[in-house]
C-alpha cells in the first residue's frame, strides 16, 4: 500500500504523537525544521493511527492512486 500523507504545519504543535503512533515508522521527525514528515509513504498501511492520535488534527492520510501501466 501507499499513501499521500500531509501535515498542516500551521496547526502542528510538535508533540510527536504521530511518530509514536506510527508502528511502521513511516513518519519521522526533521530535527532541523522541527516538524514531522512522511519518510516512507510507500510503506504506509493506511491504519490511520497517526490521524487518530494527533491532538491538533493536522494530519491527513489518503490512499495513493496507482497509475496504470503505459500501453
N, CA, C and O of each residue as an XYZ file, in Angstrom:
284
protein
N       0.841     -1.177      0.000
C       0.000      0.000      0.000
C       0.883      1.236      0.000
O       2.091      1.167      0.230
N       0.260      2.337     -0.258
C       0.968      3.610     -0.218
C      -0.052      4.700      0.096
O      -1.255      4.532     -0.104
N       0.463      5.812      0.590
C      -0.430      6.897      0.970
C       0.194      8.243      0.655
O       1.412      8.396      0.565
N      -0.692      9.207      0.493
C      -0.282     10.609      0.466
C      -0.557     11.122      1.874
O      -1.707     11.180      2.310
N       0.494     11.488      2.571
C       0.378     11.929      3.957
C       0.757     13.404      4.011
O       1.870     13.792      3.658
N      -0.191     14.210      4.459
C       0.072     15.647      4.532
C      -0.090     16.122      5.971
O      -0.889     15.589      6.741
N       0.684     17.129      6.300
C       0.673     17.737      7.630
C       0.353     19.211      7.470
O       0.985     19.903      6.671
N      -0.617     19.695      8.219
C      -0.875     21.133      8.271
C       0.057     21.680      9.343
O      -0.262     21.653     10.531
N       1.201     22.172      8.916
C       2.232     22.593      9.853
C       1.859     23.841     10.633
O       2.483     24.143     11.650
N       0.849     24.571     10.173
C       0.355     25.718     10.935
C      -0.407     25.264     12.180
O      -0.461     25.977     13.182
N      -0.996     24.063     12.104
C      -1.734     23.514     13.243
C      -0.877     22.615     14.125
O      -1.187     22.425     15.301
N       0.185     22.065     13.577
C       1.036     21.116     14.297
C       1.656     21.776     15.531
O       2.203     22.875     15.449
N       1.561     21.088     16.678
C       2.142     21.616     17.916
C       3.453     20.919     18.283
O       3.964     21.093     19.390
N       3.994     20.135     17.358
C       5.288     19.465     17.527
C       5.324     18.485     18.690
O       6.365     18.315     19.325
N       4.206     17.844     18.974
C       4.138     16.918     20.107
C       4.757     15.545     19.800
O       5.089     14.792     20.716
N       4.907     15.233     18.529
C       5.490     13.968     18.053
C       4.616     12.742     18.330
O       5.090     11.608     18.261
N       3.354     12.972     18.641
C       2.444     11.859     18.879
C       2.279     11.010     17.630
O       2.132      9.792     17.725
N       2.301     11.633     16.470
C       2.151     10.902     15.210
C       3.301      9.913     14.999
O       3.099      8.818     14.474
N       4.493     10.306     15.407
C       5.655      9.442     15.268
C       5.509      8.226     16.173
O       5.800      7.104     15.760
N       5.063      8.443     17.392
C       4.848      7.338     18.325
C       3.726      6.418     17.862
O       3.777      5.211     18.096
N       2.711      6.984     17.205
C       1.556      6.198     16.765
C       1.852      5.343     15.542
O       1.172      4.344     15.306
N       2.854      5.721     14.768
C       3.148      5.011     13.518
C       4.041      3.808     13.777
O       5.259      3.945     13.895
N       3.436      2.631     13.867
C       4.186      1.414     14.172
C       5.008      0.919     12.981
O       5.859      0.045     13.146
N       4.771      1.457     11.795
C       5.531      1.078     10.603
C       6.747      1.998     10.425
O       7.618      1.714      9.602
N       6.811      3.079     11.178
C       7.925      4.024     11.115
C       7.918      4.834      9.817
O       8.971      5.200      9.294
N       6.724      5.106      9.309
C       6.572      5.915      8.092
C       6.848      7.385      8.386
O       7.460      8.086      7.579
N       6.396      7.840      9.539
C       6.540      9.245      9.903
C       7.809      9.426     10.734
O       8.064      8.691     11.687
N       8.578     10.406     10.350
C       9.826     10.722     11.051
C       9.818     12.188     11.460
O       8.934     12.952     11.075
N      10.817     12.564     12.246
C      10.944     13.934     12.731
C      12.149     14.588     12.071
O      13.240     14.019     12.051
N      11.948     15.784     11.533
C      13.034     16.566     10.948
C      13.570     17.487     12.043
O      12.922     18.465     12.416
N      14.761     17.164     12.552
C      15.334     17.953     13.646
C      15.641     19.393     13.247
O      15.485     20.310     14.053
N      16.072     19.588     12.021
C      16.398     20.951     11.578
C      15.159     21.827     11.472
O      15.143     22.965     11.941
N      14.118     21.277     10.845
C      12.889     22.047     10.648
C      11.944     21.950     11.845
O      10.982     22.710     11.950
N      12.230     21.010     12.743
C      11.396     20.762     13.920
C       9.941     20.496     13.539
O       9.014     21.132     14.042
N       9.776     19.526     12.626
C       8.429     19.161     12.172
C       8.428     17.717     11.676
O       9.471     17.176     11.311
N       7.244     17.099     11.665
C       7.145     15.729     11.156
C       7.145     15.723      9.628
O       6.818     16.718      8.982
N       7.518     14.578      9.076
C       7.414     14.397      7.627
C       7.220     12.915      7.343
O       7.569     12.060      8.157
N       6.660     12.627      6.183
C       6.432     11.246      5.763
C       7.689     10.748      5.058
O       7.926     11.066      3.892
N       8.482      9.973      5.768
C       9.744      9.480      5.218
C       9.530      8.320      4.255
O      10.243      8.195      3.259
N       8.552      7.476      4.549
C       8.318      6.281      3.738
C       6.827      6.094      3.444
O       6.242      5.098      3.871
N       6.202      7.028      2.725
C       4.758      6.918      2.478
C       4.375      5.660      1.705
O       3.238      5.197      1.793
N       5.319      5.110      0.950
C       5.032      3.880      0.205
C       4.842      2.672      1.125
O       4.300      1.653      0.698
N       5.283      2.775      2.381
C       5.138      1.687      3.342
C       3.909      1.826      4.233
O       3.620      0.935      5.032
N       3.192      2.922      4.105
C       2.008      3.169      4.938
C       0.966      2.073      4.712
O       0.672      1.708      3.574
N       0.407      1.551      5.818
C      -0.614      0.503      5.734
C      -2.024      1.064      5.907
O      -2.989      0.309      6.030
N      -2.138      2.393      5.916
C      -3.429      3.081      5.990
C      -4.227      2.727      7.243
O      -5.453      2.617      7.200
N      -3.520      2.550      8.357
C      -4.219      2.248      9.613
C      -4.867      3.496     10.210
O      -5.788      3.399     11.020
N      -4.378      4.667      9.803
C      -4.868      5.975     10.253
C      -4.599      6.249     11.728
O      -5.214      7.133     12.325
N      -3.675      5.488     12.311
C      -3.318      5.690     13.715
C      -2.759      7.071     13.973
O      -3.035      7.667     15.014
N      -1.977      7.591     13.040
C      -1.403      8.934     13.209
C      -2.492      9.993     13.201
O      -2.462     10.930     13.999
N      -3.450      9.843     12.301
C      -4.573     10.798     12.239
C      -5.358     10.786     13.544
O      -5.676     11.834     14.105
N      -5.663      9.583     14.014
C      -6.464      9.440     15.237
C      -5.728      9.952     16.469
O      -6.341     10.527     17.369
N      -4.423      9.745     16.509
C      -3.643     10.122     17.692
C      -3.330     11.615     17.763
O      -3.081     12.141     18.848
N      -3.340     12.295     16.633
C      -2.917     13.690     16.581
C      -3.887     14.604     17.344
O      -5.044     14.738     16.946
N      -3.427     15.234     18.437
C      -4.324     16.113     19.187
C      -4.670     17.394     18.426
O      -5.696     18.017     18.698
N      -3.832     17.786     17.491
C      -4.078     19.011     16.713
C      -4.881     18.737     15.446
O      -5.282     19.669     14.750
N      -5.113     17.471     15.149
C      -5.844     17.047     13.950
C      -5.259     17.696     12.694
O      -5.983     18.259     11.872
N      -3.935     17.605     12.568
C      -3.273     18.269     11.442
C      -2.729     17.291     10.402
O      -1.979     17.688      9.510
N      -3.103     16.015     10.511
C      -2.596     15.010      9.580
C      -3.737     14.484      8.728
O      -4.837     14.228      9.217
N      -3.449     14.328      7.435
C      -4.410     13.708      6.529
C      -3.697     12.596      5.770
O      -2.655     12.806      5.149
N      -4.291     11.410      5.838
C      -3.749     10.250      5.139
C      -4.776      9.824      4.092
O      -5.929      9.540      4.415
N      -4.339      9.785      2.836
C      -5.212      9.415      1.730
C      -4.495      8.347      0.916
O      -3.310      8.491      0.615
N      -5.207      7.270      0.555
C      -4.555      6.256     -0.276
C      -3.994      6.872     -1.555
O      -4.651      7.679     -2.212
N      -2.782      6.482     -1.890
C      -2.155      6.969     -3.123
C      -2.806      6.279     -4.308
O      -3.131      5.093     -4.248
N      -2.991      7.014     -5.364
C      -3.548      6.420     -6.569
C      -2.429      5.730     -7.331
O      -1.296      6.208     -7.398
N      -2.778      4.623     -7.885
C      -1.817      3.859     -8.670
C      -2.096      4.131    -10.136
O      -3.204      3.893    -10.618
N      -1.109      4.622    -10.832
C      -1.322      4.910    -12.238
C      -1.218      3.626    -13.049
O      -0.463      2.713    -12.714
N      -1.979      3.583    -14.103
C      -1.972      2.410    -14.972
C      -0.652      2.354    -15.745
O      -0.041      3.379    -16.045
N      -0.242      1.152    -16.050
C       0.991      0.972    -16.821
C       0.782      1.527    -18.221
O      -0.291      1.362    -18.802
N       1.801      2.185    -18.767
C       1.666      2.719    -20.122
C       1.457      1.582    -21.121
O       1.996      0.485    -20.969
N       0.673      1.872    -22.127
C       0.374      0.829    -23.132
C       1.130      1.088    -24.395
O       1.011      0.325    -25.354
